[in-house]
Amino acid sequence: MGNMFVGLTDYDWYCNLKSENFDEVNFWRPGSTAFRALNQNELFLFKLKKPYYAIVGGGFFVKYSLLPISLAWEAFGRKNGTKNYTEFWERLKKYREKNRMDVLNPYVGCIILTEPFFFEKKDWIAPPDNWPSNAVIGKTMDTEKGEGKRLFQEICERLQGISVSNQMIVNGIKEQYHYFLAKHRIGQGSFRILVTDAYYRRCAISGEKTLPVLEAAHIKPFSESGPHHIQNGILLRSDIHKLFDEGYMTIAPDFRIEVSKRLKQDYGNGRIYYQYHGQELCVLPKRIDEQPAKDYLSWHNENVYLG
């Protein structure tokens, strides 16, 4: 059927997140080594370190991204498993000192997971018998063989009756695995990082690369039932984002930029923005399934743009 990954984590991280009802979590790593063990929507499980030594929950893989520490906190906040930014930084620093890593490295590895679930202690699952004693990060396991199959079956049993994406977990191991691979909803933090990386961390209109001023904009606002979906998103510089949301700028379905005459009429200026009028987006994701959907762009043209 496929793979799942069992990642090592701390009891404090588990406790901080179990008491909440978050729609996503950031399983962060102190180093910068990329995570390539899973495809999107595959299962990622949480295994506590000694002395607890048990499988205590999991989530569905969205993506891995190497982020500035400040952005990881801005995007996920307490979904990082800490109560505040200071605690987040101190815990990160502690792990780096322990493992002789560069404490001042401004980036943190982020394994972004959606729809996390956490078990009560009575439902904890025994770890794999073949768990390597030298495992530091975790282990990939085959859901069809040996301990991987046993573990996956126990996870499915625990999840019976738990609603995920407003659908009930189905019966049958193979059916459950294929269900897990179905698309799962993503949260605001995941949306922000997916859009940021899809646009190569550059503003789609201006090409600006200064990350702190770049924002993942919804084309159809969340307040208007616009989803946290990458095709309903576009990365914009903060001032352009504001003008886009207020209808002074839009993007046509052919990806050409339009700037409303109302900008000058209302504010007597806007020259730096009119230079973009009629131009194509200067940054666009290569993957078609990450580019803005024409339906969302048309909605913005018809319902937000001031013309």
SEKOLDO-678630 format. One record per residue (C-alpha): residue number from 1; residue in three letters; chain; z, y, x. Coordinates in steps of 0.001 Angstrom, whole numbers. Example, Ala and Ser with C-alpha at 12.3 -4.5 7.8 and 13.67 -1.06 7.14 Angstrom:
<pts>
+-----+------+-------+---------+---------+---------+
:  nr : rest : kette :      up :   north :    east :
+-----+------+-------+---------+---------+---------+
:   1 :  ALA :     A :    7800 :   -4500 :   12300 :
:   2 :  SER :     A :    7140 :   -1060 :   13670 :
+-----+------+-------+---------+---------+---------+
</pts>
This chain:
<pts>
+-----+------+-------+---------+---------+---------+
:  nr : rest : kette :      up :   north :    east :
+-----+------+-------+---------+---------+---------+
:   1 :  MET :     A :       0 :       0 :       0 :
:   2 :  GLY :     A :    1010 :    2526 :    2644 :
:   3 :  ASN :     A :    3704 :    4109 :    4751 :
:   4 :  MET :     A :    6914 :    5989 :    4261 :
:   5 :  PHE :     A :    9086 :    7710 :    6832 :
:   6 :  VAL :     A :   12848 :    7403 :    7270 :
:   7 :  GLY :     A :   14264 :   10519 :    8930 :
:   8 :  LEU :     A :   17718 :   10921 :   10462 :
:   9 :  THR :     A :   19908 :   13715 :    9161 :
:  10 :  ASP :     A :   23524 :   14904 :    9021 :
:  11 :  TYR :     A :   26136 :   14400 :    6343 :
:  12 :  ASP :     A :   26629 :   18179 :    6020 :
:  13 :  TRP :     A :   22921 :   18706 :    5334 :
:  14 :  TYR :     A :   23050 :   16020 :    2643 :
:  15 :  CYS :     A :   26192 :   17458 :    1034 :
:  16 :  ASN :     A :   24877 :   21028 :     980 :
:  17 :  LEU :     A :   21675 :   19978 :    -770 :
:  18 :  LYS :     A :   23055 :   17270 :   -3050 :
:  19 :  SER :     A :   25239 :   19791 :   -4861 :
:  20 :  GLU :     A :   22176 :   21875 :   -5762 :
:  21 :  ASN :     A :   19141 :   21195 :   -7903 :
:  22 :  PHE :     A :   16439 :   22499 :   -5593 :
:  23 :  ASP :     A :   12757 :   21836 :   -6257 :
:  24 :  GLU :     A :   12015 :   21578 :   -2525 :
:  25 :  VAL :     A :   13802 :   21292 :     817 :
:  26 :  ASN :     A :   13019 :   21977 :    4456 :
:  27 :  PHE :     A :   13832 :   18996 :    6673 :
:  28 :  TRP :     A :   13798 :   21085 :    9831 :
:  29 :  ARG :     A :   13735 :   19892 :   13439 :
:  30 :  PRO :     A :   15049 :   21810 :   16464 :
:  31 :  GLY :     A :   12014 :   21040 :   18604 :
:  32 :  SER :     A :    8335 :   21929 :   18375 :
:  33 :  THR :     A :    6808 :   18432 :   18329 :
:  34 :  ALA :     A :    4361 :   18116 :   15443 :
:  35 :  PHE :     A :    5033 :   15614 :   12650 :
:  36 :  ARG :     A :    1979 :   13494 :   11793 :
:  37 :  ALA :     A :    3524 :   10334 :   10344 :
:  38 :  LEU :     A :    2720 :   10962 :    6664 :
:  39 :  ASN :     A :     -51 :   12146 :    4407 :
:  40 :  GLN :     A :     636 :   14615 :    1619 :
:  41 :  ASN :     A :    2737 :   13192 :   -1246 :
:  42 :  GLU :     A :    3939 :   10153 :     738 :
:  43 :  LEU :     A :    7617 :    9286 :     651 :
:  44 :  PHE :     A :   10101 :   10699 :    3168 :
:  45 :  LEU :     A :   13632 :    9221 :    3079 :
:  46 :  PHE :     A :   16931 :   10629 :    4346 :
:  47 :  LYS :     A :   19088 :    8389 :    6528 :
:  48 :  LEU :     A :   22545 :    9594 :    7544 :
:  49 :  LYS :     A :   23625 :    9274 :   11137 :
:  50 :  LYS :     A :   26703 :    7305 :   12148 :
:  51 :  PRO :     A :   29321 :    6668 :   10896 :
:  52 :  TYR :     A :   27725 :    6782 :    7426 :
:  53 :  TYR :     A :   24535 :    4978 :    8377 :
:  54 :  ALA :     A :   22884 :    4799 :    4930 :
:  55 :  ILE :     A :   19777 :    5892 :    3026 :
:  56 :  VAL :     A :   20960 :    8677 :     716 :
:  57 :  GLY :     A :   17824 :   10176 :    -838 :
:  58 :  GLY :     A :   14344 :   11438 :    -120 :
:  59 :  GLY :     A :   11446 :   13630 :   -1150 :
:  60 :  PHE :     A :    7659 :   13849 :   -1161 :
:  61 :  PHE :     A :    5863 :   15170 :    1904 :
:  62 :  VAL :     A :    4012 :   18475 :    1509 :
:  63 :  LYS :     A :    3204 :   19452 :    5086 :
:  64 :  TYR :     A :    4561 :   20143 :    8564 :
:  65 :  SER :     A :    4493 :   23660 :    9965 :
:  66 :  LEU :     A :    5893 :   25256 :   13104 :
:  67 :  LEU :     A :    7439 :   28488 :   11836 :
:  68 :  PRO :     A :    9360 :   31441 :   13220 :
:  69 :  ILE :     A :   13026 :   30803 :   12457 :
:  70 :  SER :     A :   13208 :   33975 :   10369 :
:  71 :  LEU :     A :   10247 :   32901 :    8211 :
:  72 :  ALA :     A :   11721 :   29422 :    7695 :
:  73 :  TRP :     A :   14834 :   31097 :    6298 :
:  74 :  GLU :     A :   12898 :   33660 :    4232 :
:  75 :  ALA :     A :   10757 :   30922 :    2679 :
:  76 :  PHE :     A :   13479 :   28344 :    2008 :
:  77 :  GLY :     A :   16891 :   29997 :    2311 :
:  78 :  ARG :     A :   19644 :   27543 :    1354 :
:  79 :  LYS :     A :   16982 :   24879 :     878 :
:  80 :  ASN :     A :   17282 :   24519 :    4666 :
:  81 :  GLY :     A :   20593 :   22774 :    3996 :
:  82 :  THR :     A :   22855 :   25604 :    5172 :
:  83 :  LYS :     A :   24757 :   28255 :    3242 :
:  84 :  ASN :     A :   23397 :   31280 :    5117 :
:  85 :  TYR :     A :   21126 :   32343 :    7967 :
:  86 :  THR :     A :   23973 :   32517 :   10494 :
:  87 :  GLU :     A :   24926 :   28906 :    9812 :
:  88 :  PHE :     A :   21256 :   27901 :   10011 :
:  89 :  TRP :     A :   20886 :   29534 :   13424 :
:  90 :  GLU :     A :   24183 :   28160 :   14751 :
:  91 :  ARG :     A :   23317 :   24612 :   13724 :
:  92 :  LEU :     A :   19870 :   24910 :   15259 :
:  93 :  LYS :     A :   21390 :   26279 :   18456 :
:  94 :  LYS :     A :   23909 :   23419 :   18614 :
:  95 :  TYR :     A :   21195 :   20750 :   18380 :
:  96 :  ARG :     A :   19123 :   22461 :   21033 :
:  97 :  GLU :     A :   22029 :   22726 :   23451 :
:  98 :  LYS :     A :   22929 :   19082 :   22865 :
:  99 :  ASN :     A :   19357 :   17942 :   23544 :
: 100 :  ARG :     A :   18755 :   20398 :   26415 :
: 101 :  MET :     A :   16063 :   22299 :   24551 :
: 102 :  ASP :     A :   15139 :   25955 :   24881 :
: 103 :  VAL :     A :   17827 :   27668 :   22805 :
: 104 :  LEU :     A :   15836 :   30910 :   22597 :
: 105 :  ASN :     A :   12661 :   29289 :   21247 :
: 106 :  PRO :     A :   11873 :   31497 :   18203 :
: 107 :  TYR :     A :   10143 :   28656 :   16327 :
: 108 :  VAL :     A :   11476 :   25693 :   14351 :
: 109 :  GLY :     A :    9649 :   22566 :   13184 :
: 110 :  CYS :     A :    9559 :   22360 :    9379 :
: 111 :  ILE :     A :    8901 :   19161 :    7425 :
: 112 :  ILE :     A :    8460 :   20536 :    3924 :
: 113 :  LEU :     A :    9350 :   18196 :    1065 :
: 114 :  THR :     A :    9029 :   18642 :   -2672 :
: 115 :  GLU :     A :   10988 :   17143 :   -5573 :
: 116 :  PRO :     A :   13911 :   15923 :   -3435 :
: 117 :  PHE :     A :   16363 :   13398 :   -4837 :
: 118 :  PHE :     A :   19869 :   12554 :   -3644 :
: 119 :  PHE :     A :   21931 :    9463 :   -4469 :
: 120 :  GLU :     A :   25601 :    9255 :   -5316 :
: 121 :  LYS :     A :   27616 :    7316 :   -2740 :
: 122 :  LYS :     A :   27738 :    4223 :   -4962 :
: 123 :  ASP :     A :   23923 :    4161 :   -4885 :
: 124 :  TRP :     A :   23470 :    4558 :   -1136 :
: 125 :  ILE :     A :   21111 :    1995 :     360 :
: 126 :  ALA :     A :   21757 :    -105 :    3451 :
: 127 :  PRO :     A :   19547 :     927 :    6390 :
: 128 :  PRO :     A :   16820 :   -1360 :    7749 :
: 129 :  ASP :     A :   18137 :   -4320 :    9747 :
: 130 :  ASN :     A :   15513 :   -3668 :   12403 :
: 131 :  TRP :     A :   16462 :     -15 :   12910 :
: 132 :  PRO :     A :   16013 :     819 :   16632 :
: 133 :  SER :     A :   19241 :    1874 :   18336 :
: 134 :  ASN :     A :   17407 :    4549 :   20329 :
: 135 :  ALA :     A :   15814 :    6250 :   17295 :
: 136 :  VAL :     A :   16432 :   10000 :   17497 :
: 137 :  ILE :     A :   14100 :   11409 :   14847 :
: 138 :  GLY :     A :   13287 :    8530 :   12521 :
: 139 :  LYS :     A :   10863 :    5707 :   11910 :
: 140 :  THR :     A :    7665 :    5004 :    9971 :
: 141 :  MET :     A :    7873 :    1912 :    7764 :
: 142 :  ASP :     A :    5303 :    -168 :    5886 :
: 143 :  THR :     A :    6138 :    -378 :    2178 :
: 144 :  GLU :     A :    4530 :   -3843 :    1947 :
: 145 :  LYS :     A :    6293 :   -5663 :    4754 :
: 146 :  GLY :     A :    9784 :   -6822 :    5676 :
: 147 :  GLU :     A :   12551 :   -4249 :    5630 :
: 148 :  GLY :     A :   10132 :   -1522 :    4593 :
: 149 :  LYS :     A :    9258 :   -3445 :    1435 :
: 150 :  ARG :     A :   12923 :   -4140 :     691 :
: 151 :  LEU :     A :   13850 :    -514 :    1183 :
: 152 :  PHE :     A :   10965 :     747 :    -946 :
: 153 :  GLN :     A :   11892 :   -1646 :   -3762 :
: 154 :  GLU :     A :   15485 :    -415 :   -3713 :
: 155 :  ILE :     A :   14317 :    3196 :   -3814 :
: 156 :  CYS :     A :   12165 :    2407 :   -6855 :
: 157 :  GLU :     A :   15120 :     752 :   -8576 :
: 158 :  ARG :     A :   17326 :    3797 :   -7940 :
: 159 :  LEU :     A :   14657 :    6106 :   -9301 :
: 160 :  GLN :     A :   14214 :    4227 :  -12573 :
: 161 :  GLY :     A :   14850 :    6739 :  -15306 :
: 162 :  ILE :     A :   14747 :    9756 :  -12986 :
: 163 :  SER :     A :   12112 :   12233 :  -14102 :
: 164 :  VAL :     A :    9759 :   13422 :  -11372 :
: 165 :  SER :     A :    7062 :   15987 :  -12249 :
: 166 :  ASN :     A :    8104 :   15536 :  -15891 :
: 167 :  GLN :     A :    6936 :   11910 :  -15830 :
: 168 :  MET :     A :    9067 :    8790 :  -15762 :
: 169 :  ILE :     A :    8875 :    6427 :  -12822 :
: 170 :  VAL :     A :    6671 :    3521 :  -13898 :
: 171 :  ASN :     A :    7450 :    -170 :  -13605 :
: 172 :  GLY :     A :    5953 :   -2344 :  -10890 :
: 173 :  ILE :     A :    6121 :   -1755 :   -7155 :
: 174 :  LYS :     A :    2391 :   -1173 :   -6591 :
: 175 :  GLU :     A :    2156 :    1103 :   -9600 :
: 176 :  GLN :     A :    5176 :    3030 :   -8330 :
: 177 :  TYR :     A :    3660 :    3523 :   -4898 :
: 178 :  HIS :     A :     408 :    4851 :   -6343 :
: 179 :  TYR :     A :    2429 :    7087 :   -8636 :
: 180 :  PHE :     A :    4246 :    8480 :   -5607 :
: 181 :  LEU :     A :     866 :    9365 :   -4095 :
: 182 :  ALA :     A :     -67 :   11420 :   -7154 :
: 183 :  LYS :     A :     173 :   15172 :   -6731 :
: 184 :  HIS :     A :    3666 :   16578 :   -7068 :
: 185 :  ARG :     A :    4628 :   20100 :   -7980 :
: 186 :  ILE :     A :    5466 :   22411 :   -5119 :
: 187 :  GLY :     A :    7995 :   25231 :   -5051 :
: 188 :  GLN :     A :    7728 :   28866 :   -4026 :
: 189 :  GLY :     A :    8612 :   28206 :    -375 :
: 190 :  SER :     A :    6042 :   25421 :     -26 :
: 191 :  PHE :     A :    3438 :   27633 :   -1706 :
: 192 :  ARG :     A :    4129 :   30422 :     755 :
: 193 :  ILE :     A :    3719 :   28212 :    3827 :
: 194 :  LEU :     A :     681 :   26329 :    2502 :
: 195 :  VAL :     A :   -1112 :   29608 :    1816 :
: 196 :  THR :     A :      11 :   31172 :    5105 :
: 197 :  ASP :     A :   -1332 :   28268 :    7153 :
: 198 :  ALA :     A :   -4519 :   27832 :    5087 :
: 199 :  TYR :     A :   -5499 :   31414 :    5976 :
: 200 :  TYR :     A :   -4685 :   30892 :    9660 :
: 201 :  ARG :     A :   -1797 :   33375 :    9342 :
: 202 :  ARG :     A :   -4181 :   36293 :    8792 :
: 203 :  CYS :     A :   -4679 :   38649 :    5856 :
: 204 :  ALA :     A :   -7765 :   37528 :    3901 :
: 205 :  ILE :     A :   -8932 :   41133 :    3388 :
: 206 :  SER :     A :   -7917 :   43063 :    6521 :
: 207 :  GLY :     A :   -7575 :   40261 :    9062 :
: 208 :  GLU :     A :   -4054 :   41470 :    9959 :
: 209 :  LYS :     A :   -2178 :   38930 :   12124 :
: 210 :  THR :     A :    1335 :   40436 :   12146 :
: 211 :  LEU :     A :    3185 :   37647 :   10341 :
: 212 :  PRO :     A :    6193 :   39632 :    9025 :
: 213 :  VAL :     A :    3893 :   41836 :    6899 :
: 214 :  LEU :     A :    1827 :   38979 :    5460 :
: 215 :  GLU :     A :    2632 :   37669 :    1986 :
: 216 :  ALA :     A :    1378 :   34733 :     -74 :
: 217 :  ALA :     A :      96 :   36371 :   -3257 :
: 218 :  HIS :     A :    -398 :   34598 :   -6568 :
: 219 :  ILE :     A :   -3810 :   35426 :   -8028 :
: 220 :  LYS :     A :   -2560 :   34635 :  -11525 :
: 221 :  PRO :     A :    1124 :   35634 :  -11465 :
: 222 :  PHE :     A :    3808 :   33001 :  -11869 :
: 223 :  SER :     A :    5170 :   35131 :  -14731 :
: 224 :  GLU :     A :    1841 :   34594 :  -16519 :
: 225 :  SER :     A :    1991 :   30802 :  -16066 :
: 226 :  GLY :     A :     122 :   30913 :  -12775 :
: 227 :  PRO :     A :    1087 :   27821 :  -10734 :
: 228 :  HIS :     A :    2405 :   27519 :   -7183 :
: 229 :  HIS :     A :    -963 :   26003 :   -6245 :
: 230 :  ILE :     A :   -2816 :   26815 :   -3065 :
: 231 :  GLN :     A :   -5995 :   27664 :   -5025 :
: 232 :  ASN :     A :   -3981 :   30236 :   -6961 :
: 233 :  GLY :     A :   -2917 :   31864 :   -3717 :
: 234 :  ILE :     A :   -4256 :   34219 :   -1081 :
: 235 :  LEU :     A :   -2629 :   35664 :    2034 :
: 236 :  LEU :     A :   -2477 :   39471 :    1995 :
: 237 :  ARG :     A :    -904 :   42272 :    3989 :
: 238 :  SER :     A :    2065 :   43609 :    2021 :
: 239 :  ASP :     A :     460 :   46934 :    1008 :
: 240 :  ILE :     A :   -2752 :   45212 :     -63 :
: 241 :  HIS :     A :    -689 :   42653 :   -1974 :
: 242 :  LYS :     A :     964 :   45446 :   -3948 :
: 243 :  LEU :     A :   -2376 :   47053 :   -4800 :
: 244 :  PHE :     A :   -3766 :   43645 :   -5781 :
: 245 :  ASP :     A :    -824 :   42958 :   -8105 :
: 246 :  GLU :     A :   -1117 :   46407 :   -9701 :
: 247 :  GLY :     A :   -4853 :   46042 :  -10328 :
: 248 :  TYR :     A :   -6193 :   48550 :   -7806 :
: 249 :  MET :     A :   -7919 :   45766 :   -5871 :
: 250 :  THR :     A :   -9390 :   42433 :   -6866 :
: 251 :  ILE :     A :  -11579 :   39659 :   -5483 :
: 252 :  ALA :     A :  -14706 :   38605 :   -7351 :
: 253 :  PRO :     A :  -15531 :   34907 :   -7838 :
: 254 :  ASP :     A :  -18091 :   35214 :   -5001 :
: 255 :  PHE :     A :  -15216 :   36296 :   -2703 :
: 256 :  ARG :     A :  -16313 :   39937 :   -2514 :
: 257 :  ILE :     A :  -13621 :   42607 :   -2498 :
: 258 :  GLU :     A :  -13523 :   45299 :   -5156 :
: 259 :  VAL :     A :  -11441 :   48483 :   -5012 :
: 260 :  SER :     A :  -10891 :   50404 :   -8244 :
: 261 :  LYS :     A :  -11854 :   54079 :   -8671 :
: 262 :  ARG :     A :   -8454 :   54450 :  -10283 :
: 263 :  LEU :     A :   -6780 :   54299 :   -6876 :
: 264 :  LYS :     A :   -8199 :   57708 :   -5909 :
: 265 :  GLN :     A :   -7861 :   59087 :   -9442 :
: 266 :  ASP :     A :   -4193 :   58130 :   -9684 :
: 267 :  TYR :     A :   -3113 :   58968 :   -6136 :
: 268 :  GLY :     A :   -5787 :   61264 :   -4704 :
: 269 :  ASN :     A :   -6330 :   59014 :   -1702 :
: 270 :  GLY :     A :   -6954 :   55406 :    -699 :
: 271 :  ARG :     A :   -9688 :   55964 :    1872 :
: 272 :  ILE :     A :   -8415 :   53186 :    4161 :
: 273 :  TYR :     A :   -8777 :   50707 :    1295 :
: 274 :  TYR :     A :  -12232 :   51746 :      77 :
: 275 :  GLN :     A :  -13669 :   50551 :    3391 :
: 276 :  TYR :     A :  -13184 :   46991 :    2096 :
: 277 :  HIS :     A :  -15083 :   47555 :   -1172 :
: 278 :  GLY :     A :  -18101 :   45257 :   -1453 :
: 279 :  GLN :     A :  -17221 :   43275 :    1660 :
: 280 :  GLU :     A :  -16650 :   39531 :    1701 :
: 281 :  LEU :     A :  -13219 :   38203 :    2575 :
: 282 :  CYS :     A :  -12902 :   38189 :    6356 :
: 283 :  VAL :     A :  -10653 :   35112 :    6310 :
: 284 :  LEU :     A :  -11177 :   32104 :    4055 :
: 285 :  PRO :     A :   -9874 :   28529 :    4345 :
: 286 :  LYS :     A :  -12465 :   26056 :    5639 :
: 287 :  ARG :     A :  -11431 :   23446 :    3090 :
: 288 :  ILE :     A :  -12973 :   24130 :    -315 :
: 289 :  ASP :     A :   -9915 :   22699 :   -2071 :
: 290 :  GLU :     A :   -7796 :   25400 :    -393 :
: 291 :  GLN :     A :  -10060 :   28327 :   -1290 :
: 292 :  PRO :     A :   -9244 :   30535 :   -4307 :
: 293 :  ALA :     A :  -10329 :   28924 :   -7573 :
: 294 :  LYS :     A :  -12977 :   30931 :   -9420 :
: 295 :  ASP :     A :  -11060 :   30564 :  -12706 :
: 296 :  TYR :     A :   -8027 :   32336 :  -11233 :
: 297 :  LEU :     A :  -10166 :   35055 :   -9655 :
: 298 :  SER :     A :  -11950 :   35636 :  -12966 :
: 299 :  TRP :     A :   -8592 :   35857 :  -14729 :
: 300 :  HIS :     A :   -7445 :   38549 :  -12278 :
: 301 :  ASN :     A :  -10740 :   40460 :  -12686 :
: 302 :  GLU :     A :  -10447 :   40430 :  -16473 :
: 303 :  ASN :     A :   -6701 :   40850 :  -16981 :
: 304 :  VAL :     A :   -5328 :   42816 :  -14008 :
: 305 :  TYR :     A :   -8110 :   44768 :  -12297 :
: 306 :  LEU :     A :   -8351 :   48389 :  -13445 :
: 307 :  GLY :     A :  -12108 :   48617 :  -12914 :
+-----+------+-------+---------+---------+---------+
</pts>
